């Protein structure tokens, strides 16, 4: 399947991490196949369909209705196939690529003693952080926090397969009330997770927005003064930036837009100031 930028075989990466939401992929592929089959049937039996529709439409309108319906089903099949392909790409290759970008934004991992991956999931970003700690000979560790104990156990398995288990700790916890003291971590990272907080209220609801802002506040609380935070997420990045400005974070940077899971996404990085001062913070765009 080719090599990644880091000279790793994609078959190896898929073997370790797999497809996280395979039910969604099956749903998309099933409906893509259904609409593809339907459009082929419209093409093969077009005249018969037109003859059947003649009893419901005016003269000549039946062919137009049949042609329009066939075109819509074919277009639906193409869109569903594209969505499935984007999902497969976003689920592993893109997440792996973005994890490398995120860890490269930290200047010196050898100075990092404690790091946190919020919503660690399968551990793609978590293990990327652990790999950097291992490469630099750091004595630090990275903690992966997730809402599910089952997920954390699975993440430890992937860390072992990546050969970085000695640098990784996983635990279950509430992301809205992080089980860590103030100013605890040198670095905090998170990958396509924060937008899922409060989704039971509806993505655009006031309650969901409030819970996402609470998570951002918790991130700021647990990172040390001078510490760096790097968050890649979907949909709600502008509101994150506004909240970070209100919290007077420094060096707020927003990456270019990246399409992930059929939605816009950005990486937001910021640094917690050693001393909080009044005044708005500048936001730098197109960070790479």
KOLVEXMAR-941769 format. One line per field, with one value per residue: residue number from 1; residue in three letters; chain; x, y, z of N, C-alpha, C in turn. Coordinates in nm, 2 decimals. Layout:
BEGIN
n = NUM  ...
res = ALA  ...
chain = A  ...
n_xx = X  ...
n_yy = Y  ...
n_zz = Z  ...
ca_xx = X  ...
ca_yy = Y  ...
ca_zz = Z  ...
c_xx = X  ...
c_yy = Y  ...
c_zz = Z  ...
//
This chain:
BEGIN
n = 1  2  3  4  5  6  7  8  9  10  11  12  13  14  15  16  17  18  19  20  21  22  23  24  25  26  27  28  29  30  31  32  33  34  35  36  37  38  39  40  41  42  43  44  45  46  47  48  49  50  51  52  53  54  55  56  57  58  59  60  61  62  63  64  65  66  67  68  69  70  71  72  73  74  75  76  77  78  79  80  81  82  83  84  85  86  87  88  89  90  91  92  93  94  95  96  97  98  99  100  101  102  103  104  105  106  107  108  109  110  111  112  113  114  115  116  117  118  119  120  121  122  123  124  125  126  127  128  129  130  131  132  133  134  135  136  137  138  139  140  141  142  143  144  145  146  147  148  149  150  151  152  153  154  155  156  157  158  159  160  161  162  163  164  165  166  167  168  169  170  171  172  173  174  175  176  177  178  179  180  181  182  183  184  185  186  187  188  189  190  191  192  193  194  195  196  197  198  199  200  201  202  203  204  205  206  207  208  209  210  211  212  213  214  215  216  217  218  219  220  221  222  223  224  225  226  227  228  229  230  231  232  233  234  235  236  237  238  239  240  241  242  243  244  245  246  247  248  249  250  251  252  253  254  255  256  257  258  259  260  261  262  263  264  265  266  267  268  269  270  271  272  273  274  275  276  277  278  279  280  281  282  283  284  285  286  287  288
res = UNK  UNK  UNK  UNK  UNK  UNK  UNK  UNK  UNK  UNK  UNK  UNK  UNK  UNK  UNK  UNK  UNK  UNK  UNK  UNK  UNK  UNK  UNK  UNK  UNK  UNK  UNK  UNK  UNK  UNK  UNK  UNK  UNK  UNK  UNK  UNK  UNK  UNK  UNK  UNK  UNK  UNK  UNK  UNK  UNK  UNK  UNK  UNK  UNK  UNK  UNK  UNK  UNK  UNK  UNK  UNK  UNK  UNK  UNK  UNK  UNK  UNK  UNK  UNK  UNK  UNK  UNK  UNK  UNK  UNK  UNK  UNK  UNK  UNK  UNK  UNK  UNK  UNK  UNK  UNK  UNK  UNK  UNK  UNK  UNK  UNK  UNK  UNK  UNK  UNK  UNK  UNK  UNK  UNK  UNK  UNK  UNK  UNK  UNK  UNK  UNK  UNK  UNK  UNK  UNK  UNK  UNK  UNK  UNK  UNK  UNK  UNK  UNK  UNK  UNK  UNK  UNK  UNK  UNK  UNK  UNK  UNK  UNK  UNK  UNK  UNK  UNK  UNK  UNK  UNK  UNK  UNK  UNK  UNK  UNK  UNK  UNK  UNK  UNK  UNK  UNK  UNK  UNK  UNK  UNK  UNK  UNK  UNK  UNK  UNK  UNK  UNK  UNK  UNK  UNK  UNK  UNK  UNK  UNK  UNK  UNK  UNK  UNK  UNK  UNK  UNK  UNK  UNK  UNK  UNK  UNK  UNK  UNK  UNK  UNK  UNK  UNK  UNK  UNK  UNK  UNK  UNK  UNK  UNK  UNK  UNK  UNK  UNK  UNK  UNK  UNK  UNK  UNK  UNK  UNK  UNK  UNK  UNK  UNK  UNK  UNK  UNK  UNK  UNK  UNK  UNK  UNK  UNK  UNK  UNK  UNK  UNK  UNK  UNK  UNK  UNK  UNK  UNK  UNK  UNK  UNK  UNK  UNK  UNK  UNK  UNK  UNK  UNK  UNK  UNK  UNK  UNK  UNK  UNK  UNK  UNK  UNK  UNK  UNK  UNK  UNK  UNK  UNK  UNK  UNK  UNK  UNK  UNK  UNK  UNK  UNK  UNK  UNK  UNK  UNK  UNK  UNK  UNK  UNK  UNK  UNK  UNK  UNK  UNK  UNK  UNK  UNK  UNK  UNK  UNK  UNK  UNK  UNK  UNK  UNK  UNK  UNK  UNK  UNK  UNK  UNK  UNK  UNK  UNK  UNK  UNK  UNK  UNK
chain = A  A  A  A  A  A  A  A  A  A  A  A  A  A  A  A  A  A  A  A  A  A  A  A  A  A  A  A  A  A  A  A  A  A  A  A  A  A  A  A  A  A  A  A  A  A  A  A  A  A  A  A  A  A  A  A  A  A  A  A  A  A  A  A  A  A  A  A  A  A  A  A  A  A  A  A  A  A  A  A  A  A  A  A  A  A  A  A  A  A  A  A  A  A  A  A  A  A  A  A  A  A  A  A  A  A  A  A  A  A  A  A  A  A  A  A  A  A  A  A  A  A  A  A  A  A  A  A  A  A  A  A  A  A  A  A  A  A  A  A  A  A  A  A  A  A  A  A  A  A  A  A  A  A  A  A  A  A  A  A  A  A  A  A  A  A  A  A  A  A  A  A  A  A  A  A  A  A  A  A  A  A  A  A  A  A  A  A  A  A  A  A  A  A  A  A  A  A  A  A  A  A  A  A  A  A  A  A  A  A  A  A  A  A  A  A  A  A  A  A  A  A  A  A  A  A  A  A  A  A  A  A  A  A  A  A  A  A  A  A  A  A  A  A  A  A  A  A  A  A  A  A  A  A  A  A  A  A  A  A  A  A  A  A  A  A  A  A  A  A  A  A  A  A  A  A  A  A  A  A  A  A  A  A  A  A  A  A
n_xx = 0.08  0.22  0.44  0.46  0.52  0.71  0.84  0.71  0.52  0.19  0.03  0.12  0.06  -0.22  -0.27  -0.20  -0.37  -0.62  -0.96  -1.15  -1.43  -1.59  -1.85  -1.97  -1.83  -1.92  -2.19  -2.18  -2.07  -2.25  -2.48  -2.38  -2.33  -2.59  -2.72  -2.56  -2.63  -2.90  -2.89  -2.77  -2.97  -3.18  -3.06  -3.04  -3.31  -3.44  -3.63  -3.85  -3.91  -3.99  -4.22  -4.38  -4.41  -4.55  -4.81  -4.85  -4.76  -4.76  -4.74  -4.41  -4.31  -4.25  -4.01  -3.83  -3.87  -3.78  -3.52  -3.41  -3.44  -3.27  -3.03  -3.00  -2.98  -2.74  -2.56  -2.58  -2.47  -2.20  -2.13  -2.16  -1.96  -1.74  -1.75  -1.71  -1.45  -1.31  -1.36  -1.22  -0.96  -0.94  -0.96  -0.73  -0.48  -0.47  -0.50  -0.27  -0.08  -0.14  -0.08  0.19  0.26  0.16  0.33  0.57  0.55  0.64  0.92  1.15  1.15  1.30  1.31  1.06  0.87  0.63  0.33  0.01  -0.24  -0.55  -0.84  -0.76  -0.82  -0.75  -0.48  -0.31  -0.20  -0.11  0.09  0.26  0.36  0.49  0.68  0.84  0.94  1.09  1.28  1.43  1.55  1.43  1.32  1.06  0.70  0.39  0.05  -0.25  -0.57  -0.91  -1.26  -1.35  -1.29  -1.24  -1.14  -0.90  -0.75  -0.73  -0.57  -0.33  -0.24  -0.18  0.03  0.22  0.26  0.38  0.61  0.65  0.56  0.67  0.67  0.42  0.11  -0.22  -0.55  -0.88  -1.12  -1.30  -1.33  -1.42  -1.37  -1.08  -0.87  -0.63  -0.38  -0.34  -0.14  0.02  0.12  0.37  0.32  0.02  -0.19  -0.44  -0.65  -0.89  -1.11  -1.23  -1.46  -1.65  -1.74  -2.02  -2.20  -2.43  -2.62  -2.66  -2.48  -2.48  -2.59  -2.64  -2.57  -2.38  -2.18  -2.10  -2.00  -1.78  -1.62  -1.57  -1.40  -1.18  -1.10  -1.02  -0.80  -0.63  -0.60  -0.45  -0.21  0.13  0.26  0.40  0.38  0.30  0.02  -0.15  -0.41  -0.60  -0.89  -1.24  -1.48  -1.55  -1.34  -1.32  -1.46  -1.31  -1.07  -1.17  -1.23  -0.98  -0.85  -0.99  -0.91  -0.65  -0.43  -0.11  0.07  -0.12  -0.20  -0.33  -0.39  -0.39  -0.69  -0.80  -0.96  -1.14  -1.31  -1.52  -1.55  -1.45  -1.13  -0.89  -0.56  -0.49  -0.27  -0.12  0.03  0.06  0.08  0.36  0.30  -0.01  -0.15  -0.34  -0.54  -0.60  -0.51  -0.30  -0.39  -0.24  -0.25  -0.25  -0.05  0.21
n_yy = -0.12  0.11  0.37  0.57  0.92  0.89  0.66  0.43  0.13  0.13  -0.09  -0.20  0.00  0.01  -0.24  -0.22  -0.01  -0.02  0.03  0.27  0.35  0.14  0.07  0.30  0.32  0.08  0.14  0.36  0.24  0.03  0.17  0.31  0.11  0.02  0.24  0.26  0.01  0.06  0.27  0.15  -0.03  0.14  0.24  0.00  -0.08  0.13  0.21  0.04  0.14  0.40  0.35  0.25  0.48  0.64  0.62  0.79  1.04  1.33  1.32  1.26  1.36  1.15  1.03  1.23  1.24  0.98  0.98  1.19  1.08  0.86  0.99  1.12  0.90  0.79  1.00  1.02  0.77  0.82  1.03  0.91  0.71  0.87  0.99  0.76  0.70  0.93  0.90  0.67  0.76  0.97  0.84  0.69  0.73  1.02  1.10  1.00  1.14  1.40  1.38  1.36  1.61  1.76  1.68  1.77  2.03  2.09  2.21  2.10  1.79  1.65  1.80  1.77  1.64  1.56  1.48  1.52  1.35  1.43  1.26  1.01  0.79  0.54  0.58  0.69  0.96  0.97  0.77  0.87  1.09  0.96  0.82  1.03  1.11  0.89  0.89  1.11  1.05  1.11  1.12  1.14  1.10  1.02  1.07  0.92  1.01  0.90  0.86  0.60  0.30  0.06  0.15  0.26  0.04  -0.09  0.10  0.08  -0.16  -0.10  0.08  -0.10  -0.25  -0.06  -0.03  0.15  0.13  0.17  0.44  0.53  0.60  0.51  0.62  0.62  0.88  1.19  1.43  1.68  1.75  1.73  1.48  1.58  1.78  2.15  2.32  2.10  1.95  1.96  1.96  1.96  1.77  1.71  1.52  1.55  1.54  1.72  1.83  1.63  1.64  1.69  1.63  1.49  1.68  1.80  1.93  2.20  2.32  2.53  2.42  2.22  2.37  2.51  2.30  2.23  2.46  2.44  2.22  2.32  2.51  2.34  2.22  2.44  2.49  2.26  2.26  2.36  2.69  2.86  2.63  2.42  2.38  2.18  2.14  1.96  1.98  1.95  2.16  2.36  2.54  2.83  2.92  2.81  2.96  3.22  3.17  3.11  3.35  3.50  3.38  3.47  3.35  3.29  3.33  3.22  3.01  2.92  2.66  2.60  2.51  2.18  1.91  1.67  1.38  1.46  1.73  2.06  2.12  2.23  2.29  2.41  2.59  2.69  2.88  2.87  3.16  3.27  3.47  3.61  3.87  4.16  4.23  4.18  3.89  3.82  3.64  3.41  3.30  3.02  2.85  2.62
n_zz = 0.00  -0.01  0.12  0.42  0.51  0.70  0.62  0.68  0.64  0.52  0.56  0.79  0.97  0.96  1.05  1.32  1.42  1.29  1.16  1.31  1.34  1.20  1.15  1.04  0.80  0.68  0.65  0.47  0.24  0.19  0.12  -0.10  -0.28  -0.31  -0.43  -0.66  -0.79  -0.83  -1.01  -1.23  -1.29  -1.37  -1.60  -1.76  -1.78  -1.88  -2.09  -2.02  -1.77  -1.84  -1.99  -1.78  -1.62  -1.79  -1.74  -1.53  -1.58  -1.80  -2.16  -2.27  -2.04  -1.88  -1.96  -1.90  -1.62  -1.55  -1.64  -1.48  -1.22  -1.24  -1.29  -1.04  -0.86  -0.95  -0.91  -0.63  -0.56  -0.64  -0.46  -0.21  -0.23  -0.25  0.00  0.16  0.09  0.18  0.45  0.51  0.45  0.63  0.88  0.94  0.77  0.75  1.02  1.12  0.98  1.06  1.33  1.33  1.24  1.45  1.67  1.58  1.62  1.87  2.01  2.16  2.27  2.45  2.68  2.79  3.05  3.14  2.96  2.81  2.64  2.54  2.52  2.40  2.24  1.99  2.01  1.82  1.81  2.07  2.08  1.89  2.03  2.24  2.09  2.01  2.26  2.32  2.11  2.17  2.40  2.64  2.98  3.03  3.04  2.87  2.92  2.84  2.82  2.84  2.79  2.82  2.97  2.84  2.60  2.68  2.76  2.51  2.39  2.53  2.43  2.16  2.20  2.30  2.07  1.92  2.04  2.25  2.51  2.76  2.79  2.81  2.98  3.05  3.13  3.26  3.26  3.34  3.10  3.13  3.39  3.47  3.61  3.73  3.89  3.91  3.67  3.57  3.34  3.09  2.82  2.63  2.42  2.17  1.96  1.71  1.90  2.10  1.98  2.01  2.27  2.47  2.26  2.29  2.35  2.11  1.84  1.78  2.00  2.29  2.53  2.46  2.35  2.58  2.73  2.57  2.60  2.86  2.87  2.73  2.92  3.12  3.00  2.98  3.25  3.35  3.22  3.24  3.33  3.06  2.92  2.63  2.41  2.18  1.96  1.75  1.56  1.46  1.30  1.52  1.57  1.55  1.77  1.97  1.95  2.02  2.29  2.39  2.35  2.54  2.77  2.77  2.64  2.49  2.18  1.99  1.74  1.42  1.19  0.83  0.66  0.67  0.52  0.69  0.77  0.61  0.68  0.78  0.93  1.17  1.30  1.62  1.81  2.11  2.38  2.73  2.92  3.13  3.31  3.35  3.16  3.09  2.80  2.45  2.25  1.97  1.68  1.48  1.15  0.91  1.01  1.00
ca_xx = 0.00  0.30  0.51  0.42  0.63  0.81  0.89  0.64  0.43  0.05  -0.03  0.16  -0.01  -0.36  -0.27  -0.20  -0.48  -0.75  -1.06  -1.22  -1.58  -1.61  -1.99  -2.00  -1.78  -2.01  -2.31  -2.16  -2.04  -2.37  -2.57  -2.31  -2.36  -2.74  -2.75  -2.50  -2.71  -3.02  -2.87  -2.75  -3.11  -3.24  -3.00  -3.08  -3.45  -3.49  -3.76  -3.96  -3.95  -4.06  -4.35  -4.46  -4.43  -4.64  -4.95  -4.86  -4.71  -4.80  -4.66  -4.28  -4.26  -4.21  -3.87  -3.76  -3.87  -3.70  -3.38  -3.37  -3.43  -3.15  -2.91  -2.99  -2.93  -2.60  -2.49  -2.58  -2.37  -2.07  -2.11  -2.14  -1.83  -1.64  -1.76  -1.64  -1.30  -1.26  -1.36  -1.10  -0.84  -0.93  -0.96  -0.59  -0.36  -0.47  -0.48  -0.13  0.00  -0.16  -0.01  0.33  0.26  0.14  0.44  0.68  0.54  0.70  1.06  1.24  1.08  1.39  1.28  0.92  0.87  0.49  0.25  -0.13  -0.32  -0.68  -0.92  -0.65  -0.87  -0.67  -0.35  -0.22  -0.13  -0.04  0.21  0.35  0.43  0.58  0.79  0.93  1.01  1.19  1.38  1.51  1.61  1.36  1.27  0.92  0.59  0.27  -0.07  -0.36  -0.70  -1.02  -1.38  -1.39  -1.18  -1.21  -1.05  -0.76  -0.69  -0.69  -0.46  -0.21  -0.20  -0.12  0.16  0.31  0.29  0.47  0.74  0.67  0.48  0.73  0.65  0.27  0.02  -0.36  -0.64  -1.02  -1.15  -1.40  -1.25  -1.47  -1.31  -0.96  -0.82  -0.49  -0.36  -0.31  0.00  0.08  0.18  0.45  0.25  -0.11  -0.23  -0.57  -0.68  -1.04  -1.19  -1.31  -1.59  -1.74  -1.79  -2.15  -2.27  -2.56  -2.71  -2.67  -2.35  -2.50  -2.67  -2.57  -2.51  -2.27  -2.07  -2.05  -1.91  -1.65  -1.54  -1.52  -1.28  -1.07  -1.06  -0.95  -0.67  -0.54  -0.57  -0.35  -0.08  0.22  0.29  0.50  0.36  0.24  -0.10  -0.18  -0.54  -0.66  -1.03  -1.34  -1.60  -1.57  -1.22  -1.33  -1.50  -1.19  -0.98  -1.22  -1.22  -0.84  -0.82  -1.05  -0.82  -0.53  -0.33  -0.01  0.11  -0.23  -0.18  -0.43  -0.33  -0.47  -0.80  -0.78  -1.08  -1.14  -1.44  -1.61  -1.57  -1.33  -1.06  -0.77  -0.48  -0.48  -0.16  -0.11  0.11  0.01  0.18  0.41  0.23  -0.12  -0.16  -0.46  -0.53  -0.63  -0.40  -0.30  -0.41  -0.16  -0.31  -0.17  0.06  0.25
ca_yy = 0.00  0.23  0.41  0.70  1.01  0.84  0.54  0.32  0.07  0.16  -0.21  -0.21  0.10  -0.03  -0.36  -0.18  0.08  -0.06  0.13  0.30  0.35  0.06  0.07  0.41  0.28  -0.02  0.21  0.43  0.14  -0.04  0.26  0.34  -0.01  0.02  0.34  0.22  -0.09  0.12  0.35  0.06  -0.09  0.25  0.24  -0.12  -0.09  0.27  0.21  -0.02  0.24  0.51  0.29  0.24  0.61  0.71  0.63  0.89  1.17  1.37  1.27  1.31  1.39  1.02  1.01  1.33  1.19  0.86  1.03  1.27  0.99  0.78  1.07  1.15  0.78  0.78  1.11  0.97  0.67  0.88  1.11  0.81  0.65  0.98  1.00  0.65  0.71  1.03  0.85  0.57  0.84  1.05  0.76  0.65  0.81  1.16  1.12  0.97  1.26  1.52  1.35  1.39  1.76  1.82  1.66  1.85  2.17  2.10  2.23  2.01  1.69  1.61  1.88  1.74  1.54  1.51  1.52  1.46  1.33  1.43  1.18  0.94  0.69  0.43  0.61  0.74  1.08  0.93  0.69  0.97  1.17  0.86  0.80  1.15  1.10  0.78  0.93  1.22  0.99  1.18  1.03  1.18  1.00  1.08  1.02  0.92  1.01  0.87  0.84  0.46  0.21  -0.04  0.22  0.28  -0.09  -0.11  0.19  0.02  -0.26  -0.03  0.13  -0.21  -0.29  0.04  -0.04  0.27  0.11  0.23  0.59  0.56  0.56  0.54  0.62  0.66  1.00  1.29  1.53  1.81  1.77  1.65  1.43  1.62  1.91  2.26  2.33  1.96  1.90  2.04  1.97  1.89  1.76  1.64  1.50  1.53  1.49  1.82  1.86  1.53  1.67  1.75  1.60  1.44  1.79  1.86  2.00  2.35  2.37  2.62  2.33  2.15  2.48  2.54  2.19  2.24  2.56  2.39  2.13  2.41  2.57  2.24  2.21  2.56  2.47  2.15  2.28  2.45  2.82  2.84  2.50  2.43  2.30  2.16  2.08  1.94  1.95  1.98  2.25  2.46  2.61  2.97  2.94  2.78  3.08  3.33  3.14  3.12  3.49  3.54  3.32  3.54  3.26  3.35  3.26  3.14  2.99  2.84  2.61  2.60  2.42  2.04  1.84  1.55  1.32  1.55  1.86  2.14  2.10  2.31  2.27  2.53  2.57  2.81  2.87  2.93  3.26  3.26  3.56  3.66  4.01  4.20  4.27  4.08  3.82  3.81  3.51  3.39  3.20  2.95  2.79  2.49
ca_zz = 0.00  -0.01  0.24  0.47  0.51  0.79  0.57  0.74  0.55  0.56  0.60  0.93  1.05  0.96  1.13  1.46  1.46  1.23  1.14  1.44  1.33  1.09  1.12  0.95  0.67  0.62  0.62  0.35  0.13  0.16  0.04  -0.23  -0.36  -0.34  -0.53  -0.79  -0.85  -0.87  -1.13  -1.34  -1.33  -1.44  -1.73  -1.84  -1.80  -1.90  -2.17  -1.94  -1.66  -1.90  -2.02  -1.66  -1.58  -1.88  -1.68  -1.42  -1.63  -1.94  -2.27  -2.28  -1.91  -1.82  -1.99  -1.82  -1.48  -1.53  -1.66  -1.37  -1.11  -1.27  -1.26  -0.90  -0.80  -0.99  -0.83  -0.49  -0.54  -0.64  -0.34  -0.10  -0.25  -0.21  0.15  0.22  0.06  0.27  0.58  0.52  0.45  0.75  1.00  0.97  0.71  0.78  1.16  1.14  0.92  1.15  1.46  1.30  1.23  1.59  1.76  1.53  1.66  2.00  1.98  2.22  2.35  2.56  2.80  2.83  3.15  3.14  2.85  2.81  2.52  2.58  2.43  2.33  2.14  1.96  2.05  1.71  1.86  2.20  2.05  1.82  2.14  2.31  2.00  2.02  2.39  2.31  2.02  2.23  2.53  2.75  3.09  3.05  3.01  2.82  2.98  2.75  2.90  2.76  2.87  2.82  3.02  2.73  2.50  2.73  2.75  2.37  2.36  2.58  2.34  2.04  2.25  2.31  1.94  1.86  2.12  2.34  2.63  2.89  2.80  2.81  3.08  3.01  3.24  3.23  3.33  3.29  3.04  3.18  3.52  3.45  3.73  3.75  3.95  3.83  3.62  3.59  3.22  3.00  2.69  2.62  2.28  2.15  1.81  1.67  2.02  2.17  1.92  2.05  2.40  2.47  2.14  2.32  2.35  1.98  1.81  1.78  2.12  2.38  2.63  2.40  2.34  2.71  2.77  2.50  2.66  2.99  2.84  2.70  3.04  3.19  2.93  3.03  3.40  3.39  3.15  3.32  3.28  2.96  2.85  2.49  2.39  2.04  1.95  1.61  1.58  1.35  1.31  1.62  1.59  1.58  1.91  2.06  1.94  2.10  2.43  2.43  2.37  2.66  2.87  2.76  2.60  2.41  2.05  1.94  1.59  1.35  1.07  0.72  0.67  0.63  0.52  0.76  0.79  0.53  0.75  0.79  1.05  1.19  1.42  1.70  1.91  2.20  2.50  2.85  2.96  3.26  3.39  3.28  3.15  3.03  2.66  2.35  2.19  1.83  1.63  1.36  1.06  0.82  1.08  0.95
c_xx = 0.08  0.36  0.45  0.54  0.75  0.87  0.83  0.54  0.28  -0.01  0.00  0.08  -0.16  -0.37  -0.27  -0.32  -0.62  -0.84  -1.14  -1.37  -1.62  -1.76  -2.03  -1.95  -1.87  -2.14  -2.29  -2.14  -2.17  -2.46  -2.51  -2.34  -2.50  -2.77  -2.68  -2.58  -2.84  -3.00  -2.84  -2.88  -3.19  -3.19  -3.04  -3.22  -3.52  -3.63  -3.88  -4.01  -4.03  -4.20  -4.44  -4.50  -4.53  -4.78  -4.96  -4.82  -4.77  -4.70  -4.52  -4.22  -4.20  -4.06  -3.78  -3.76  -3.78  -3.55  -3.33  -3.35  -3.30  -3.03  -2.89  -2.93  -2.78  -2.51  -2.48  -2.48  -2.23  -2.04  -2.08  -2.00  -1.72  -1.63  -1.69  -1.49  -1.24  -1.26  -1.25  -0.97  -0.82  -0.91  -0.82  -0.49  -0.36  -0.44  -0.33  -0.04  -0.02  -0.09  0.14  0.35  0.25  0.26  0.56  0.67  0.60  0.85  1.15  1.17  1.17  1.36  1.14  0.92  0.73  0.41  0.11  -0.18  -0.47  -0.77  -0.84  -0.70  -0.78  -0.52  -0.25  -0.14  -0.05  0.09  0.31  0.43  0.53  0.70  0.89  1.01  1.12  1.30  1.48  1.58  1.55  1.32  1.12  0.82  0.47  0.15  -0.18  -0.49  -0.82  -1.14  -1.42  -1.27  -1.14  -1.12  -0.91  -0.69  -0.64  -0.57  -0.33  -0.15  -0.13  0.02  0.26  0.35  0.39  0.60  0.76  0.59  0.54  0.71  0.51  0.20  -0.12  -0.45  -0.78  -1.05  -1.25  -1.32  -1.30  -1.43  -1.19  -0.90  -0.67  -0.49  -0.34  -0.16  0.08  0.16  0.26  0.38  0.12  -0.15  -0.37  -0.60  -0.83  -1.12  -1.28  -1.45  -1.70  -1.80  -1.92  -2.24  -2.41  -2.67  -2.74  -2.55  -2.37  -2.57  -2.58  -2.50  -2.38  -2.15  -2.01  -1.96  -1.78  -1.56  -1.49  -1.40  -1.16  -1.01  -0.98  -0.81  -0.57  -0.50  -0.45  -0.22  0.00  0.23  0.41  0.48  0.29  0.12  -0.12  -0.30  -0.58  -0.80  -1.12  -1.43  -1.60  -1.44  -1.23  -1.37  -1.39  -1.10  -1.04  -1.21  -1.07  -0.79  -0.87  -0.97  -0.68  -0.41  -0.23  0.01  0.00  -0.21  -0.29  -0.38  -0.43  -0.58  -0.76  -0.91  -1.06  -1.28  -1.55  -1.64  -1.44  -1.26  -0.93  -0.69  -0.47  -0.37  -0.16  -0.02  0.05  0.12  0.23  0.34  0.11  -0.13  -0.29  -0.43  -0.55  -0.50  -0.41  -0.32  -0.33  -0.22  -0.20  -0.04  0.09  0.34
c_yy = 0.13  0.27  0.55  0.79  0.97  0.70  0.42  0.26  0.09  0.03  -0.24  -0.12  0.06  -0.16  -0.33  -0.10  0.04  0.06  0.15  0.28  0.27  0.05  0.18  0.38  0.18  0.04  0.28  0.34  0.07  0.05  0.31  0.23  -0.01  0.12  0.32  0.11  -0.03  0.20  0.27  0.00  0.02  0.26  0.12  -0.12  0.04  0.28  0.15  0.08  0.35  0.47  0.29  0.38  0.69  0.72  0.73  1.03  1.20  1.32  1.34  1.34  1.26  1.00  1.11  1.28  1.07  0.90  1.10  1.18  0.91  0.86  1.10  1.02  0.76  0.88  1.07  0.87  0.72  0.95  1.01  0.74  0.75  0.99  0.89  0.65  0.82  0.99  0.76  0.65  0.91  0.96  0.71  0.73  0.95  1.18  1.09  1.09  1.38  1.50  1.39  1.54  1.82  1.80  1.74  1.99  2.20  2.11  2.13  1.91  1.63  1.68  1.85  1.62  1.48  1.57  1.46  1.46  1.32  1.36  1.10  0.84  0.58  0.45  0.65  0.86  1.04  0.86  0.78  1.05  1.08  0.83  0.91  1.15  1.00  0.82  1.02  1.17  1.06  1.07  1.06  1.07  1.08  1.00  1.03  0.91  0.99  0.84  0.69  0.38  0.10  0.02  0.23  0.15  -0.13  -0.02  0.14  -0.09  -0.21  0.03  0.02  -0.25  -0.19  0.05  0.08  0.25  0.17  0.38  0.63  0.51  0.60  0.53  0.67  0.79  1.09  1.40  1.67  1.85  1.68  1.61  1.46  1.76  2.02  2.26  2.20  1.92  2.00  2.07  1.90  1.89  1.69  1.64  1.46  1.47  1.59  1.84  1.75  1.55  1.74  1.72  1.55  1.55  1.85  1.95  2.15  2.41  2.45  2.53  2.26  2.25  2.51  2.43  2.19  2.34  2.52  2.30  2.22  2.48  2.47  2.22  2.32  2.54  2.37  2.17  2.38  2.59  2.80  2.71  2.52  2.34  2.30  2.08  2.08  1.90  2.00  2.09  2.37  2.54  2.76  3.00  2.91  2.90  3.19  3.30  3.15  3.26  3.55  3.50  3.38  3.45  3.33  3.26  3.17  3.13  2.89  2.79  2.63  2.50  2.28  1.97  1.70  1.50  1.42  1.68  1.93  2.12  2.19  2.26  2.40  2.50  2.70  2.78  2.94  3.03  3.23  3.35  3.61  3.81  4.04  4.24  4.15  4.02  3.81  3.66  3.50  3.27  3.13  2.90  2.66  2.42
c_zz = 0.00  0.12  0.29  0.46  0.60  0.75  0.64  0.64  0.61  0.61  0.75  1.02  1.07  1.05  1.28  1.50  1.40  1.20  1.26  1.44  1.20  1.05  1.03  0.81  0.60  0.57  0.48  0.23  0.09  0.07  -0.09  -0.33  -0.40  -0.45  -0.67  -0.86  -0.90  -1.00  -1.25  -1.39  -1.41  -1.59  -1.82  -1.88  -1.82  -1.97  -2.09  -1.83  -1.72  -1.93  -1.89  -1.61  -1.67  -1.83  -1.57  -1.47  -1.77  -2.04  -2.27  -2.14  -1.84  -1.84  -1.91  -1.67  -1.45  -1.54  -1.54  -1.25  -1.12  -1.24  -1.12  -0.83  -0.83  -0.92  -0.68  -0.46  -0.55  -0.51  -0.22  -0.11  -0.21  -0.06  0.22  0.20  0.16  0.41  0.60  0.53  0.59  0.88  1.04  0.91  0.75  0.93  1.19  1.09  1.01  1.28  1.44  1.30  1.37  1.67  1.71  1.57  1.80  1.97  2.03  2.31  2.46  2.69  2.86  2.93  3.16  3.03  2.86  2.68  2.56  2.48  2.34  2.22  2.12  2.00  1.94  1.75  1.98  2.17  1.97  1.92  2.21  2.22  2.01  2.16  2.39  2.23  2.09  2.36  2.65  2.86  3.12  3.01  2.95  2.88  2.87  2.84  2.80  2.85  2.90  2.87  2.91  2.63  2.55  2.73  2.61  2.33  2.41  2.49  2.21  2.08  2.26  2.17  1.87  1.94  2.21  2.47  2.75  2.90  2.81  2.93  3.03  3.13  3.19  3.31  3.26  3.23  3.08  3.32  3.53  3.59  3.76  3.82  3.86  3.79  3.62  3.47  3.15  2.87  2.70  2.47  2.28  2.00  1.79  1.79  2.08  2.12  1.96  2.19  2.40  2.35  2.17  2.33  2.21  1.95  1.83  1.90  2.21  2.49  2.58  2.39  2.48  2.76  2.70  2.56  2.80  2.97  2.81  2.83  3.13  3.13  2.98  3.18  3.42  3.32  3.24  3.26  3.18  2.88  2.72  2.48  2.23  2.02  1.80  1.63  1.46  1.40  1.40  1.65  1.62  1.72  2.01  2.06  2.03  2.25  2.47  2.44  2.50  2.78  2.87  2.73  2.50  2.28  2.00  1.78  1.54  1.22  0.95  0.73  0.60  0.63  0.59  0.80  0.73  0.60  0.76  0.93  1.05  1.31  1.49  1.80  1.99  2.32  2.62  2.90  3.10  3.36  3.30  3.28  3.07  2.88  2.57  2.29  2.04  1.79  1.49  1.28  0.98  0.89  1.02  1.04
//
